Amino acid sequence: MWFTSVVSDGDIFYDGQQELYGCLRKHTVKIWIDLINTSHPIFFKSLIKEFHQGHQTYITARDRSETVALARELGMVPKVIGTDFSNRIVKTVNHALRTIELFIRVPKFDVALAFGGSTSIAVAKARIKPSVVFNDNDLIFTQATLAGRLETKIMARADHIIIPSTFPAQVLTRRGAKVESIHQFDGYKEDVYIADYEPDPDFPAKLPFSNFVVIRPEALFAAYVTQTRSIVPELVNALVANNANVVYLPRIEADLRHVELLRNDRHLFVPKQALHGLDLCWYSQAVLTGSGTFAREAACLGTTAVSFFPERLLAVDQHLVNEGKVLHSRSIEEIIEYVASSSQMDKGPNLERCKEVKRQVVSIVNVIFENLEG
């Protein structure tokens, strides 16, 4: 038996579908989940419904990009604590302040669960509680700054670290992770929620055109990105000049400057509210993004995917490039040619593979939780 956990206010744990089975469990596990990025709501929503019945969840979220809006759209009611900044110094200070605020405001929990970041791990350590963290970003562990090294040392000391098999585990052990704390699965985090995905037939009505490509700019403010120049203005201009329709998804307000001169062009659409990322991938002709998650979602759905990430790729992304499922390039001409020549004949996810990946991940998590119950 499984249950779906829903939090109905900001300060109390709630569980769903209470039945006799839940009453007979040795111990109800109180799970704190911290959402810090846009892909996390859909990832954890997919996992939550697979937790053992009787487990309870409390959800917090960082106000970054569409994270909070997407969580609410999926039926979550997160307690919004903290925000994000593009300035790296302010970002570091804010990260520390948010950690303190979470320590003070999050109610008692048995285990902390998050995707990436050090915040939930630090709070769990301070509360003397176990932490479980997912990660698919090996590049973040190569940071050379003092703040970066400190953050990754904390990340590596999570009690359980769940990573794809293509993630080089040695980058974790170099930062102090114990081998026995590392759990690997064969696939990508995107497989976990694509396993549940069904296209929304009403989604195209939300857009002003039926044929389009999606563009999301680079996260130039990320700690592991050193590049300062975006290729988005040139890329959007080239696509519009070729009469391509573009759905543009800015990460932060400053990203709107990239398309300022085209704001009234009929080929450009900037959504005023968060749109479902998988539906965008499914209905688009191609997804062009400056970072990994969106490209992986498109690739796993069989949609033409381009990453113009400005640094060396994450190991998971390089694996998809090697398989021919993602193009990695910052050449405008190469990207335009690739999109124009790509075929959509094989579009569609391998759902059996996605479901098997999800089974692996759910099994890892539930075994960890079962050990907490005893």
N, C-alpha and C positions, 0 to 999 in steps of 0.2 A: 504494500500500500504506500502511495506517495501523497504528498499534500502540497498545496500552494500557500506560502506564507505571505501575509499582507500586513503592512504597518499602517494603522489608521490615524496615528498622530505622531508627534515628534519625540515623545518621551517614554513610551511604553512598548514592550515587546508584545506582539500578537501572533497567534498561530491560526491556521485555517483548518476547516473540516475536522473538528474534534470528534473522534470516535473512540470506542472502547480500546482499540489497539494502542492509541496514543496514551491512554491512562495506564496501560500495563507496562510501559517502557521503564527501564531502570532510571533513566534520567533524561529530562528534556534539555536539549542543547540549545543555548541561547547564542545565536550567531549574529555578530555585527559585521555588516558589509559596507565598505566605503567605496563609493563611485567617484573616480577622479578624472575620467575621460569619456568621450562621447560613445565609444564602443562598449563601455562597461554595463550600461543598463540592459541592453539586449542580451549580453553574455550571461549576466547573473540572473536575469529573468528566466532564461532557459534552464539554468542550474537549479534555481530555487524550487521549481515545481518537482524536481527529482529528489529533493531531500526527504529523509524519512519523515513519516507523519508524526506530528507532535513537536518537531523542531520549530523554533521560533526565530524570526529574523528582525533585526533593527537596521535600518538603512540610512546612511548619511551620504551626502553628495557635495562635491566641490562645484561652485558656480563657475564652470568653464565651458565656453562654447555652448553646444546644445545639450550638454549632459543632463541638466535638471529637466529641461523640457521633454527630452526623450524618455527619461525615467517616468515622468508623470503620464506621458502618453501610453506607456506600457502598463499602467495601473499601479506603479509604485508611488509611495508617498514619502519621499526622502526628507530627512531633516537637513536643510541646506546650511552648511557650515564652511565658511571661507570661500575665497575666490582665487583667481589666478592673474598673474601679471606678465607682460612681455619683457619688461626690464629685468635683467638677470639678477641684479643685486636686490631689487625689491622682491623678486620672485623667491630668492633664498630666505630673506627675512620673513616674508609672508608664510613660507613653508613651515618655518619654526613656530610662528605664532599660531598657525592652524593646528599643528600638532598639540600645542598646549591647550587650545580651545577644545579639541576633541577629547583630550584626557579629562578635562573638567566636565564636559557636557554629555558624553556618551554614557548611558546607563550600564549597569553590570552586565557582563557578557562572559560566555565560556570560551569563545574562540573568535578571533578576528580574521576576516576574509577580505581580500582585495586583489586587484590586478595591477601589479607594478607599484612603484612608490615605496617610500620608507615610513610614511606617517602611521599607518595602522600597525606596523610592526613595532615602532617605537612606543606607541600607546599600549600595545599588548605587553611589551616587556616591562613597562612601568607598572602595569596592573598585575604583573606576574601571571599572565594568561598566554596560551599558545596562539601562534599566528600561522595562517596559511596564505601564501601569496602565489599568484600566477604570474608568469613573465614570459614574454617572447622577444624582448629587446636586449640582445647581447651587447649592443653598442654603448648602452648607458654605463656599462661596467668598465669602459675604457676611459672614462672622464679623468682628466689630469688635475682639475682644480681641487683645492682642499675641501670645499663644500661637496663637490661631486664624489670624491673618494669617501668622505664620511657617509654620505647618503647610501652609496652602494655597499659599504661595509655593514650598515644596518640592514639593508635589503637582503644581503647574503646570510644574515643571522636569523631569518625567519625559521620557525620550527619545521615548516614544510614548504618547499618550493616546487611548484608544478610547472613544467616547461615542455615544449615540443621536443621531439627526438632530434630535430635538426639544430636545436639550440646547443652551442658548445658548453657543456657543463663545467669545463675547466675554468671558465671565466668566473664562475660562482665560487669554486673552491679556492681560487687565488685570492678572493676577497674574504675568505674565512668560512664559507659554507661547509657544513659537514656532508660527506657523501651520502649518508643515510637519510638526510633531510630532503634530498633531491628525488623527485618523481617525474618520469617522462612518459609522454604519450605520442602515438604516431599520427600526426596531423597538425592542424592549426586551430587556434582559438575560434576562428570564424566558422569552422566545421560544426562546433558545438551548437550554435544557434541557427545555422543554415539547415541543420537536421530537422528543425521545426518549421521552416519557412514555407509559406504559401503566398504567392503573389496576390496583392490586393487588386482586384479587377477595376476598382474605382480610382486607383491612384493616378492614371493618366489625366483624369479630369482636373487634377490639381495644377497642371502645367499648361502653359499657353501653346505648346507645340507637341506633336507626337514623336517626331524624330529629333534626337538630341544627344549631345555628349555632356558628361559631367566633369567639372574641373574644381579641384580643391587645392589651395595653395600649400606651399611648404610651411612647416612650423619652424620658421627661422629663429624663433625665440626659445626653442627647446635647448636644454643644457648640452645635448650631445651633437648639436648642429653648429658648425663654425662658419658656414656660408652666410653671407649677408645680402646677396642679390637674388631676387625672384625672377624666374623666366615667365611668370604668369601673364604680365602685360603683353609680351610678344606672342605668347601662345594663344591667348584669347583673340588678339587682333588677327592673327593668321587664320584661325578657324572661322571667325566672322567674315573675313575677306573671302573665304571659300564657301560662304553661304551656309555654314554649319550653325545649328542652333546650340547654344551653350547654357546649361544650368550651372551657375557659379555659386559655390558654397564657401564664403569667407570664414576663416577660423576666428578672427578677431576683427574689431571695427576697422583697424588700420588696413586690413586686406581689401577693403572697398576701394582704396586708392588705385589698386591695380587695374580696375575697370572703370575708373571715373569718367573717362572720355567716351565710354560706350553705354553709359547707364540708360540712355533713351533709345538704344538700338533695338530693333524688333527681334534680332537674333540672340539677345542676351536676356536671361531671366535670373534675378537674384531673389530667392524665396524670402518672405517676411517671417516665416515660422519654420520650425524644424520639420524636415521631411524624413520619412523612413528610409534609411540608407540602403537596405536590401532591395526595396522597391525601385529606388533610383538606379541601382546597379542592374536590376533585372530588365527594366524597360529602356535603358539607355543603349545607344550604339557602342559607346566606349566610356570608360572611367579613367580620367587622367588626374593623378594626385601626387602631391609632393611628399607623401609619407606612405606607410605600409598598409595599415588596416583596410583602407578603402580599396586599394589595389588587390589585396588578398580576397576581400569579399567578392569583388567582381570576378577574379580568376576562378574562385571556387564555384561561382554560379555559371561559369562558362562565357562570361562577357569579356570583350576585348579590354585589357587592362594595361595601363602605362604608369610607371612610377618615374617621376623626375626628382626623386629624393636627391638632395645635393651632396650626400656623403657616401662612404662605403655602405653597402646595403646590410640590413640585418640578415642574419643567417637564414631565417625563415623566408625572407624575400628573395635572397640569392638562390635558394632551392627552387622557388617557382620560376625564376628567370632561367635557371639551368634546364628546367622541364619545358621551357617554351611557352609558359602560361602568362608571363608578364614581360613586357619590354621595359628595360631600364635605360633611360636616355634623357639628356638635357639639350638635345639638338632639336630645334623647332621643326626643321625639315624632315628629320627622321621620324619624329612623332606623327606629324601630319600624314606622311606617306604610309606609316604603319596602320594608322586608324583607317585611312581610305581603302587600304588593301585587305583589311581583316574581314574574315567571313564569320557570320553568326550561325552557320549551319549546325554546329554542334552545341549550341547554347543549351544550358541546363545543368544543374548540379548532379553529381553522383551521390544520390541521397543515401544509398546503402553504406558508402564509405563514410559520409558525414555522420550517420547514425552510429557506426562502429566507433568512430573517434569520440563521440559524445558518451557512449557506453564506457569507454576507457576512463574518461575524465570523471564521470559520475561515480564510477567504482572507486577510484583513488580517493575522492572526497569523502564518500560515505564510509570507507574503511577508517579514515582519519577521525571522522565524527564518532564512529562506533567505539574507537579506543578511548574517546573522551567520556563515554557513557558509563564505563565500568567503574 
